[in-house]
Amino acid sequence: MRPAVTLPTEDSAAGEYARQLASLLGTAFQAADGTAIAADLLALAGVLADARAHLRQLADEATIAGATDMLAEFEREYGLPVRADRTDADRQADLIAKVRAARAGTPQSIAAALAPITTVTVYENTPSNVPQSPDYWAADHTYPLLAGARRHVFRWSVRADAAVLAVDDKAAAMRRIVAQMKPAHTAVTFHSNDPANGFRFDDTASLFDRDVFG
């Protein structure tokens, strides 16, 4: 009967590599816990485990989604402020949004670009849902031509959670991304209200009493 190989039992990356090494060496080396052979294999395995971890970290640093040490360099490369005071996750989210902002400024691509920061809904006006008053002059032409309500077809909005818009860093990052992506002839508004609910005046979800009357 073929003799069995005795393996170290340490529960770690080094222990896993040591068991693989012991299996490759075969039964001539019995690496039971506490033996010199086990100690030698664990030492060698520790080096291999560290080397693999460093290689994986280098691979992560090559992408903005996994970078930690390279975040400042990526921020400078993409024209973002270097903010070492923020969390790695927030800085990665801003960078991912910045890269996605290179796409066309459609509602879908704008929502996708902002997704690493927060979930948003983009609302557009269309010719069928804006007032149709035309451009006009004063009766005596004393002031320049004014844009009529039909021009609101070029206005659109981004709706996000109020708690997100209240965070200055996140709100600023969202505005930078949208400013980069939006068509130049359009105007955008950020808001947190749900258009389906209309304007809330005097219910528990309204701050009108507090901020206007109170």
Order of alpha helices (4+ residues) and beta strands (2+ residues): alpha-alpha-alpha-alpha-alpha-beta-beta-alpha-alpha-beta
